[in-house]
Amino acid sequence: MQSAVFFQGLAISAGLIVAIGAQNAFVLAQGVRGAHRLQIALACASSDALLIALGVGGAGALIASQPALLALARWGGAAFLLVYAAMALRRAWHGESMTLPADSQQSVWRVLLATLAVTWLNPHVYLDTVVLLGGVAAQLPAQERFTFGLGAALASWLWFFALAYGARLLAPLFTRPTSWRVLDTSVALVMLAVAYQLLQG
C-alpha cells in the first residue's frame, strides 16, 4: 500500500511539474548554455521539496485562506516574469552564440538568484506544490502522507536534473545565433503568457 501511495505522489507531481512554464523554460535555457547546471537543478529540486513538505504538512489550506498573500504573490511574480521576458527579448534582438564558455559570463550567485526568483516569485509553484499536492495529501491517512510527499519530491528531483543536463545535448545546435534567437524568443513568450495568466487571476 505504501508503494502505491509513493507512486501516486510521484505521478501526480510529475504531471504538474512536467509542463511548459516559467521555471522549466528558465532551466532549459540555462541548461543549453551550460551555466551552473548542478546548482540550478539543486536549487529548483530543493525548493520544490521544501514546498511539497509544507503542503503535505498542512500549509496548503492555510495559504489558500489568505487572499491578500495570494494577490501579493501573483502581482510580484508577474512583475518578475515581465522583466525576465524583456531581458530574453533583448538577447534575441542582439543574438548570441556559444563561442565563449557560458560560465565565464554568468557568476554562480547571479544564476542562483535568478533561479530562486523564477521559482519563489512564481505563484504557480505554490499552487502546484503546496495547494494541489497538499490537498491530495490531506485526503490520505496521516501515516501515508510522508510516503506520498517522498514520491512527489522525487519526481521534482528527477525532472530538474534531467532537464538541466539533458538540455546540454542541444548545445551543438546553439552554436548559431539564429538558434539562440528562437530559444530566447520562446522563453520570452512563455514568460509573457504566464505573467498574463497571473494578472488575469
Sequence and secondary structure as in RCSB ss.txt:
>XXXX:A:sequence
MQSAVFFQGLAISAGLIVAIGAQNAFVLAQGVRGAHRLQIALACASSDALLIALGVGGAGALIASQPALLALARW
GGAAFLLVYAAMALRRAWHGESMTLPADSQQSVWRVLLATLAVTWLNPHVYLDTVVLLGGVAAQLPAQERFTFGL
GAALASWLWFFALAYGARLLAPLFTRPTSWRVLDTSVALVMLAVAYQLLQG
>XXXX:A:secstr
 HHHHHHHHHHHHHHHHSS  HHHHHHHHHHHHTSSHHHHHHHHHHHHHHHHHHIIIIIHHHHHT HHHHHHHHH
HHHHHHHHHHHHHHHHHHH   SSS GGGTS HHHHHHHHHHHHHT HHHHIIIIIIHHHHHHTS HHHHHHHHH
HHHHHHHHHHHHHHHHGGGGGGGGGSHHHHHHHHHHHHHHHHHHHHHHHT 
